[in-house]
Amino acid sequence: MCSFPFAVREHPVLQSATVTPKGATQGEIVRKQTNSLNDLSNREWLRETKSFWHAEGDDGSAWTQERRLQLSEWVRETFGDEEAEALLHQLIPGTLYSTAPPRDELKLRHPATYSERDIERLVRLFTKSGQTVLDPFVGTGSTLLACHACERAGIGIELIEQWADVSRQRLCNAGVTDGTQQVIQGDAVAELGQLPEASVDFVVTSPPYWNILGKDAGMKAQAERVERGLATRYSDENADLGNISDYEQFLTGLGRVFAGCERAMRPGAYLACVVCDFRHGPKFYLYHADVAHAIEAAGLAIKGVTVLLQDSKNLYPFAIPYAFVSNVHHQYILIHQKPAEKRSSAKRKRPAEADQC
């Protein structure tokens, strides 16, 4: 069996490009900026391309992002970059971790939320500081809070007034008063049509899970939420996609939202959609695949899938000891991209050295 070494330091793309500008004194080296997507170093970017991340629960792991950064800094200062990569790979588990913060009282009101920490990672990966991020299903505002933490402008659209108000309150509680985070209450398709074309640098969202939240409360979280007097569904509004009874009609409605996103995105911009599969009655739905097809049909090509592991979720004994029913403890982050503008048809000359073997 072949063992593939973790040798990122040898790859030339990880060597930072530098240039000595004309007139610079000896030792003055200026880093050449070749990364037009994000503000990450090449090494940081490489780690984020792993096809699975590990989403921690509130109890979390000892390997928090802060501790990882502290340890990485110390190892690099002590042993140098050449040895640091190999040492860190042995010291820190290979899984990429993101820590979910405890849900505040306002966030708990919503029946389906996601972690700001995971969204922060996506925002940092696909945008630069100061760029604009859109969430057409903003819910309780987690995406906007992540944008604020990452110094990006955020636009969130929410159909239901109750959740739009919760988003605004959470932003207020977090001290976000600079006007960079905008909550728009209204129908996503209509509101997306009001945004200027090609004005958004990145879209990140988690769409409704069809009408599964309308099921009778069972042993899962719905029953627990009923006991606590919390909402178990998005709303009773007819315009709410989560209230459509037919699955194909639901996907069609979802596709209209993604088409509106495509219009608002600048050429070359990315979209990340966080979804998981689910069971509805006796049928198991490959929801992530259906959503990916809907996004592609809207003109956004799929570029990859990252699996988000959720080890902190509770296990429920569905159908035991009679049959197998899966506990779904992972989500899919679907990565799509709007085609970039076509370059001039004039052929560009390649450097002479590029022809060498």
C-alpha positions, 0 to 999 in steps of 0.5 A: 500500500502506498503512503502519501506524505503530507508534503505541502511545503514542497509544492511550488504554489505554496511558496509565496511569490515575492518581488523586489521593486526598483529602488528598494534597498537590500532586504526590502521584499514586497509580496506579489499579490496574485490571489484575487479571491480571498485574503488567505495565505496559500497554506491557509487556502489549501487547508480549506479545500479539504472535502470535509470539515468537522462542525463541533457542538457547544461542548466542542473539542480542546482544539479550538481555532484560537488554540490551533492558531496559537500552537501553529504560531509557536511551532513555526517560530520554534522550528521554522516553516520547513518543519512546522507543517509535518509537526503540526500534521502529527499534533493536530487531527487532520479534520478541519474544525469549526466551533459552533457558539452557544445559541442565544435566546433569539436564535433558539426561537428559529426551528432551523439555524446554522453556525456562524463559525462555519459561515465565517470560514466560507466568507473568508474563503470566498471573499476579501475584506470589504466585499458584499455577501448575500443570503436569500434565506437569512432567517435569524441573521447568522450570515450577517453576524458572520459578515460583521465578524469578517468585515464584509458587507452583508445583505439578508432577505427574509420572508417572515417578519418575525425572523427578520425582526429577530435578525435585526435584534441580534445585530443590535445586540452584537453592536452592529450599528454601522449600516454594513449589514442589511436585513430586507423583509420580503419575498426572495424572488421579488427582492432579488430582482431589486438588487443591482445586477452583478453587485454581489461577491458571494452568496451563502445560504441554507434553504428550507427543508421542504415541508418536513418541519410540518411533520407531527412532533416525534422523538426528535428536536420538534418534540423538545421544542414543543415542550419549550414553547418554541416554533417548530416550523418556519411559518404558516405563510402561503408564500413560504417555500417550506409550506409547498406540499409537492416536492417538485413544485418546491424545487421549482420555487427554490430554483427561482430564488437561485436564478435571482441570486445568479443575476445579482452575482458578479461574473466569477463569484461563488455560491455556497449552499449548506444542506443535508439529506432527510427522510420524509415518511418512508422515503429518503431524499437525496436533497443535496443532489436535488438542490445542486441540480436546481442551482446548476439549472439557474446557471451556476456550475457546481465546483465541488462539495464539502462534507460538514461533520456534526458529531455533537448531534444526539443519536435517536433510536429510530425503528430500533430494533426493527429496521435501519433508519439513519441518523444524519450527522453531516451536511453538504456544502455545495460550491457553485460558481457563476461563469466568469466573463469571457476573455478576449479571443486574442491569443495570449503569448505564453512565457518562453519558459512555459514551453520547457519540459 
